[in-house]
Amino acid sequence: MGDATDARYLEDFAVGDRFRTQSLTVTEDDIKAFGRDYDPQPFHLDAEAATVSFFGELVASGWQTAALTMRLMVDSRFMGATPLIGLGVESLIWPRPVRPGDALTATVEVLEIRPSRSIPTRGSMRTKVTTVNQDGDTVYQMTSTILVSRRVSA
């Protein structure tokens, strides 16, 4: 992930900042493997069985979409060498399913920045992460708070 010289601190961010990730494409094999290991429901495991499901086709688990979004965020290094440490999730939605062949891209938006009152070397950042497919359709959205170090000393 790099060294501390490219770390980003709370003071490096502003409300309204947006960071866009690269894209990744989800394959049928990816969907089936994740489904087999973590969410073994027919519409994640078998294209034929999925045709009679609620979705009518093979789709990725929402949890796979969340995991892929995390991967996109980490790979984008919008925090530099600073790790992404979640403090909590306020909301999480999957408005549309992810299908084989979808190319996903995420955008992280800074909603709020709060220095800690009790620990001067820490703060938090409330963010909204939106993941879209190649058509610009939102497939995942999460509002959460992450822990961020401050540049100021104790």
Secondary structure, 3 states (H helix, E strand, C coil): CCCHHHECCHHHCCCCCEEEEEEEECCHHHHHHHHHHHCCCHHHHCHHHHCCCCCCCCCCCHHHHHHHHHHHHHHHCCCECCCCEEEEEEEEECCCCCCCCCEEEEEEEEEEEEECCCCCCEEEEEEEEEEECCCCCEEEEEEEEEEEECCCCC
